[in-house]
Amino acid sequence: MSNYHAIKRETCRICGGSDLVRYLSLGEQPPSNAFIAASETAAEQRFPLDVYHCATCGLSQLLDVVAAEDIFDDYVYLSSTSRALCNHYQGMIDSIIALLQPPPDSLVIDVGCNDGITLNCYPKSTYRTLGVEPSSAGQYARERGFEIVERFFNEQCGRDIAASHGPAKIVTATNVFAHVDDIAGFAAGVRNVLDDDGVFVIEFPYLVDMIEELYFDTIYHEHLSYLSLAPLEHLFADVGLRAFRVERAEVGASGPALRLFVCRAEAGYETHQSISDMQAAEEAWGVGQIDAYERFAERVRETGDALVELMRGLKTNGAKIAAYGAPAKGNTLLNFIQADTSLIDVVAENNDLKIGKVTPGTHIPIVSDDEFLAGGYTHALLLAWNYLDFFLDKSPFIKDGGKFIVPVPTPVIRP
């Protein structure tokens, strides 16, 4: 069990501004991937999970920063355990290659490569692949045959990789950029390692989607920033980069995502119409104004109350309820509604590193899919709701007549 350390920032991590307003508090929670043994619950640590808006650049962010070295010391999230995510990243890499057409033997880098899920999507032996992964998940990527740099990526790391491996044609960072406190140092590292015509592709949950669709469970201590185009353009301009294309991705690691294509400021890529369209849309929506964020906070409270009411009603009528999947975001939800085993018996999960432990903060036992299926559950709270369609089609639980409780944006029962 890790011992966590935290600091509290006083300024915005992108622009350095100090005009920061808290608009949402989800209470004090443990780090969302800090799955523990039942015997360790007494020593569990909690930290404020509060979101602030920067009035200067518009960035939404956590100011209570749990040390990344502690979070990733004993990391139990392995991307490749999700078949849906494997399919998503294969489609992403196929589309990037089709768009950019990098020549054979180009260096392609995945930052925050986890167990090698994205690197594994490149055609074998066509490109030189390199992963950057500071967590223990990197050992799984090595076992798959990938070269891994075991460091946190920053300005110096980018410079060192360029010196040892040469410049990169493609650098990807999927569901990673928002995890970084020194986000300017990360961006400078990308600038250092990119080839003159290289492209940095970021995929991240989109702030406006989070607000509009009420994906508040994507807020947790690993996710330090909740990103939109406007503050990112401010960041990139400071380090000599620019965004030239943006796409929507309906299935990302934490739900619907944006895929942003970034190059050196002086590179020859023409800025796509999608950038100006999104700039206009964000201006009209009010990314820089506090109003939409305050409405979001009120809706979060209403949805939490409605979900508990729905589940308690089901229990009163004889339902047997578990939860399905143990993603990090599920723990934000479970802690926010103060769930326990009086509401949810067990959590079903297929990651062996989580099975046999309990959920952070709420201490619900995590069991294998087989044990869950044998338990006679009538309903399951779908914590991995971003894969609803996949699970409706593939889950034996649904085929056997089970029902999912989908928590956001409005709690509903499916099918």
C-alpha positions, 0 to 999 in steps of 0.5 A: 500500500503506497504512502501518498503525498500531496501539495496544493497549487495556488496558481493555474498550471497553464497560464500561472494566473491566480484568479481561481474559483472552486465550482465543484467539490466531490468531497475527500476521496482516496486516489481512484486507482488505490485498490487495497486489501480489506486489511488495509482500510484503516490506513487509507488516505483521502484528499480533497477532490475539488475542481477550480476554473481559471478566469484568465485562460479558462482551464478547469483543474484540480489544485490538490495534487497527489504526487505522481510518483506515489500514484504510479508506484503500484499501478493496477490499471492495464489498458489491454484488459479492455477489448473495447479499448483495444479496438478503439486504439487500433482504429485510432492508429490506422486513421493516424497512419492513413492521414500522416503516411509516415515513411517506413522506419519512422520513430513513433512514440507513445507517452504513457504507453501503459502495457503497450496497447497503442504501440501494439496497434502499429504494423509489425516491423514497419516503424521503430516503436518506443514507449514512455511509461513511469509506472509498473505497467511498463513491465507488461509492455516490455514483456510484449517486446517493446522498448520502454523508457521508464521515466516521467515525460518532460522537457529533458526527457524529450531532449534525451530521447531525441539524442538517443533515438532521433526525432519522432514522426508521431508522438501519441498521448492518449488519456495522459496529457490531463494527468500532468502537473507540469503540463508546460514541461511536457509540451516542451518535451514534445517540441524537443522530440518532434521531427520538423514535420512530426505530429503530436496526437493527444486524445483526452476527455473533452471538458464541454462533453463532461459538463453537458453530459454530466461525466463527473466521474471522470474527475479524479486525482490522476486527472489534474486538468479538464481540457478544452481547446482554448487553454491548450492553444495558450499552452502550445503558443508558449512552447512553439507548438500549434494545433492544426486539426481536431476530431471527435472520438466517440469511445475513448479511455474515459468516454467520448474524447477529442483527438487533437493534432499538434505540430511545431509552430513553423511546420507546413501543416495547414490549419483545418477548418475543424480548429476554427469551428471549435474555437467559435463553438467554445466561445459561444458555449462560454468556456471562459465563463463560470456560469456553465460550471456552476450549473454543472455542479448543481446537476451533479448533486441532483444526479447523485441523489437520483441514482441512490434513490433508484438503487434503494428502490430496487433493493426494496423490491428485492433486487440483488445489485452488484457493480460491473467493472472497476475503472478509476472513474467508478470510484469517484462515483461510488465515493460521491454517493457514499456507496457501501455493501448495503447498496452494492454487494460486489464489483465484477472485474476481469483485471487480476490485479484488482480481483480480491481487493476492495474499492478505494474509500467504499471498501466493496469486494472486487470479484472475478466475472465468473464469481459475479455471474454465479451470484444471481445478481439481477442488476449491475451498476455499470461503472464502465458506462462508456462501453455500454453498447459493447457490454449490451452486445457481449455481456453474458450477464445481459444475455442471462436476463440481467439489467444494467443501471447506467449512472450518467447523465440521468440514471436509467436501467438498460436494456 
